[in-house]
Amino acid sequence: MKPERTASLYYRLATGLTALPWRWQRALADGLAWLWRRLDARESRVTRRNLELAYPELSAPQRARLHRDILRTTARQALETLYLWTHDPAANLARHLRERHGQALYDAARASGKGVIVVAPHYGNWELLNQWLASRGPFAFVYAPPESPAGNAFLQLARGGDNVRQVRAEGPAVRQLFKVLKDGGTVAILPDQQPKNGDGVFVPFFGVQALTMTLVNRLAERTGATVLYAWCERIGPDIEFALHVEPAPASIADPDLQVAAGTLSAGIEAIARRDPAQYQWTYKRYTLRPPGSGESDPYATERHPH
């Protein structure tokens, strides 16, 4: 079956699932989170290790409670995302974006014509943020395409639409982003995934050295674009969110990569600390270690508890 037809089938199945009442979908998500914990699935193991690294000051019971909350929120976020992808974006924003903080700041940055870089950590629901950005005008965002052609076709179908340009995180991506910004456009970047060696520098993230991208710095320094942090934070038990847009410090465009990446990382950490359960702790953020540190991959020793 062609990837496009497979993607269309996936989309119809997702549409059927998300037509169910939200309380049923929420119960399904909570069941999935319970299963992750019960089987000690990858999501459970990675989250536990991340909490040991990032929150060493917490007691074992405190980390266990946070671990449970993160898995439940992660599962709900997955169902919320399918819901948002299969419903009209305008209706999603009207119904589920209950508060908007900083919208005027974003609109003014766009109107300046200098270009805008939106730094959007994996916090809350970043897919609702994408739909809000599209509602304000054209923008481009970088994404890592799945290995499966059908999976990539599904993302194109689910995330596509008016004003949305999806840029594959591959060789020509940086040139495309520079052009968008030079033309006064908007670029959105998910900044908290581990780049390849050579594409980042090590700076602290929750007190642990983490390889952090320099792409935001390079784009900001060379184009003079305005850099804004933005996120959609969950504020209720149902699909209820508050938009937040805040200016990034000027040092995020510092020519010193350590200073710039440190600023970027500190901003991501501040957002994640607002409600740790809403951050994507199921991701292996600390796999690569600083050269010469003697440290090994902290996830290599994952074990199922006895």
C-alpha positions in Angstrom: 0.0 0.0 0.0 1.3 3.5 -0.9 2.4 5.6 2.1 -0.3 8.2 1.4 -3.1 5.6 1.4 -1.7 4.1 4.7 -1.5 7.6 6.2 -5.1 8.2 5.2 -6.1 5.0 6.9 -4.3 6.0 10.1 -6.0 9.3 10.0 -9.4 7.8 9.7 -8.7 5.5 12.6 -7.5 8.4 14.7 -10.6 10.4 13.7 -12.8 7.5 14.9 -10.9 7.2 18.2 -11.1 10.9 19.0 -14.8 11.0 18.3 -15.3 9.2 21.6 -16.1 11.4 24.6 -13.0 12.8 26.2 -13.6 11.1 29.5 -13.4 7.8 27.7 -10.2 8.9 25.9 -8.8 10.1 29.2 -9.5 6.7 30.8 -7.8 5.0 27.9 -4.7 7.2 28.4 -4.7 6.6 32.1 -4.8 2.9 31.4 -1.9 3.2 29.0 0.1 5.0 31.7 -0.7 2.3 34.2 0.4 -0.4 31.7 3.7 1.5 31.2 4.3 1.4 34.9 3.1 -2.2 35.4 5.4 -3.5 32.6 8.2 -1.0 33.3 8.1 -0.1 29.6 10.8 2.1 28.0 8.7 5.2 28.9 8.7 4.2 32.5 12.4 3.4 32.7 13.6 6.5 30.9 11.4 8.8 33.0 12.7 7.2 36.2 16.3 7.7 35.2 15.8 11.3 34.1 14.2 12.1 37.5 17.2 10.5 39.3 19.5 12.8 37.3 17.4 16.0 37.3 15.8 15.8 40.7 18.4 14.2 43.1 17.0 16.3 45.9 13.7 14.5 45.9 13.0 11.6 48.2 12.3 8.2 46.6 8.5 8.6 47.4 8.4 12.1 45.9 10.1 10.9 42.7 7.7 7.9 42.5 4.7 10.3 42.6 6.2 12.5 40.0 7.1 9.5 37.8 3.4 8.4 38.0 2.2 11.9 37.2 4.5 12.3 34.2 3.5 9.0 32.6 -0.2 9.9 33.1 0.3 13.3 31.5 2.4 11.9 28.7 -0.3 9.4 27.8 -3.0 12.0 27.9 -0.9 14.4 25.8 -0.7 11.7 23.1 -4.5 11.3 23.0 -4.9 15.1 23.1 -2.6 15.4 20.1 -4.6 12.9 18.0 -7.7 14.9 19.0 -6.2 18.2 17.9 -4.9 16.7 14.7 -8.3 15.3 13.7 -10.4 18.4 14.6 -10.7 21.8 12.9 -7.8 24.1 14.2 -10.0 27.1 14.5 -12.5 25.2 16.6 -9.7 23.8 18.7 -8.4 27.3 19.5 -11.9 28.6 20.3 -12.8 25.7 22.5 -9.5 24.6 24.1 -7.2 27.6 24.3 -8.8 29.2 27.4 -6.2 31.9 28.1 -3.7 33.8 25.9 -0.8 35.5 27.6 1.7 37.4 25.3 -0.3 37.2 22.1 0.2 40.9 21.4 4.0 40.4 22.0 4.1 37.8 19.2 1.9 39.9 16.8 4.2 42.9 17.4 7.3 40.9 16.7 5.8 39.6 13.4 4.7 43.1 12.4 8.3 44.4 12.9 9.4 42.6 9.8 12.7 41.5 11.5 11.7 37.8 11.6 10.7 35.8 14.6 12.2 32.6 16.1 9.7 30.8 18.3 11.4 28.5 20.8 8.9 25.9 21.8 10.0 23.3 24.4 8.3 19.9 24.7 6.0 21.1 27.4 2.2 21.0 27.6 0.9 20.5 24.1 3.1 21.9 21.4 0.8 20.8 18.6 -1.9 23.2 19.9 0.8 25.9 19.8 1.5 25.0 16.2 -2.2 25.5 15.4 -2.2 28.9 17.2 0.9 30.0 15.3 -0.8 29.1 12.0 -3.8 31.2 13.1 -1.5 34.3 13.3 0.0 33.8 9.8 2.5 31.7 7.8 5.3 30.0 9.7 7.8 27.2 9.2 8.8 24.6 11.7 11.6 22.0 11.8 10.7 18.4 12.4 12.6 15.1 12.4 10.8 12.8 9.8 10.0 9.3 11.0 11.8 6.5 9.3 8.5 5.1 8.0 7.3 6.8 4.8 3.7 6.2 5.9 4.5 7.8 9.3 5.9 10.8 7.6 2.9 11.0 5.2 0.7 10.9 8.3 2.5 13.8 9.9 2.2 15.8 6.7 -1.6 15.1 6.6 -2.2 15.7 10.4 0.0 18.9 10.7 -0.5 20.4 7.3 -2.9 23.1 6.5 -3.0 26.8 5.8 0.1 28.8 6.8 2.1 25.7 7.9 5.4 24.8 6.3 7.1 21.7 7.5 10.9 21.7 7.1 12.7 18.3 7.4 15.7 18.4 9.8 18.1 17.6 7.0 21.0 19.2 5.1 19.1 22.1 3.4 17.0 22.9 6.5 19.2 25.6 7.9 19.3 27.5 4.5 15.5 27.3 4.3 15.2 28.8 7.8 17.6 31.6 7.1 15.6 32.5 4.0 12.3 32.6 6.0 13.8 34.8 8.6 15.6 37.1 6.1 12.2 37.6 4.5 10.7 38.6 7.8 8.9 35.4 8.4 8.5 33.1 11.5 10.3 29.9 12.3 9.4 27.6 15.2 12.0 25.3 16.7 11.7 22.5 19.3 14.9 23.2 21.1 15.3 20.5 23.7 16.2 17.4 21.7 19.8 16.2 21.6 21.6 17.3 18.5 24.3 15.4 16.7 27.9 15.8 17.9 29.2 19.0 16.3 25.8 20.7 16.1 25.7 21.7 19.8 27.7 22.4 23.0 27.4 21.0 26.5 25.7 23.2 29.0 23.8 22.5 32.3 20.2 21.3 32.1 18.8 20.6 35.5 22.3 20.6 36.8 23.5 17.9 34.4 25.6 18.7 31.3 23.5 18.2 28.2 24.4 18.6 24.5 22.3 21.6 23.5 21.6 22.9 20.0 23.3 26.0 18.6 20.8 26.4 15.8 18.7 29.1 17.6 21.9 31.1 18.4 23.2 30.9 14.8 19.8 32.0 13.3 19.3 34.8 15.8 22.9 36.2 15.6 23.0 36.2 11.8 19.5 37.5 11.1 18.7 39.8 14.0 15.3 38.0 14.4 13.3 38.4 17.6 13.5 35.3 19.8 10.4 34.3 21.9 9.7 31.4 24.1 6.2 30.0 23.7 4.2 27.1 25.1 0.6 25.9 25.7 0.3 24.9 29.3 -2.4 22.5 30.5 -4.7 24.2 33.0 -7.6 21.8 33.5 -8.5 18.1 33.6 -10.0 18.3 30.1 -8.3 19.7 26.9 -7.8 23.1 28.4 -4.7 25.2 27.9 -3.2 28.6 28.4 -0.9 30.1 25.8 2.3 31.8 27.1 4.6 33.9 25.0 7.7 35.5 26.6 10.8 37.3 25.3 14.1 35.5 25.4 17.1 37.3 26.9 19.4 39.0 24.4 22.2 36.6 25.4 20.4 33.9 23.5 22.0 35.5 20.4 25.5 35.9 22.0 28.4 35.1 19.7 29.8 32.9 22.5 28.1 29.6 21.9 28.4 28.6 25.5 26.7 31.7 26.7 23.9 31.4 24.0 23.3 27.7 24.6 23.3 28.3 28.4 20.7 31.0 28.0 18.6 28.7 25.8 18.9 25.8 28.3 18.1 27.9 31.3 14.9 29.2 29.6 13.8 25.6 28.8 14.4 24.5 32.3 12.4 27.4 33.8 9.4 26.4 31.7 9.8 22.7 32.6 9.9 23.6 36.3 6.5 25.3 36.1 4.9 21.9 36.2 7.4 19.0 35.8 4.7 16.6 34.9 4.0 18.4 31.7 7.5 18.2 30.4 8.7 15.3 28.1 10.7 13.3 30.5 10.3 10.1 28.5 13.1 11.4 26.1 16.7 10.3 26.6 18.1 13.8 27.0 21.5 12.9 28.4 22.7 10.1 26.2 25.9 11.8 24.9 28.4 12.9 27.5 31.1 15.6 27.4 34.3 14.5 25.8 37.0 13.6 28.3 34.5 13.5 31.2 34.8 9.8 31.6 31.0 9.6 31.9 29.1 6.8 30.3 25.6 6.9 28.8 23.4 7.1 31.9 20.6 5.1 30.3 22.8 2.1 29.4 22.3 0.7 32.9 18.5 0.7 32.8 17.1 -2.3 34.6 13.7 -3.6 35.4 13.1 -3.4 39.1 12.9 -6.7 40.9 
